[in-house]
Amino acid sequence: MIYWLHIARQNDRTMLHKDRCPAVPSHNITTDFWEGGWFEYPDKERALAAMEQSGTNDHRKCPLCKP
């Protein structure tokens, strides 16, 4: 299973999603770590580690897909 992090620097928030979550965009996504965006991780451990290192203060798990 693939996990996605949505880093929203303007909101100071990072949210974890599963790969089939309806909130994850289905088209190609351009991301920039400093500006934010969508980032793909092959497993939950790596995604959670990246979430902690994202530089945002608010870390959440998606209420729709409940990863």
C-alpha positions, 0 to 999 in steps of 0.5 A: 500500500502507498501512503501520501503526505499532504504538506500545506505550509500555508496552513502549517499542517501535514496530513497522512492519506492512504493511496485510495483516499478520495482526497488524493489527486488522481493527476500528476502532482508537482511538489516542492518540499519548501512550498508543500504539496503531495509526497508518496511513500511506499510504507507507513513507517516512512510516511510517519517519519517524513511527517515528523520531519515535515517542519509543520506543527499540526500533524493529522491523519485523514478522517476519510481514509483513516490510515 
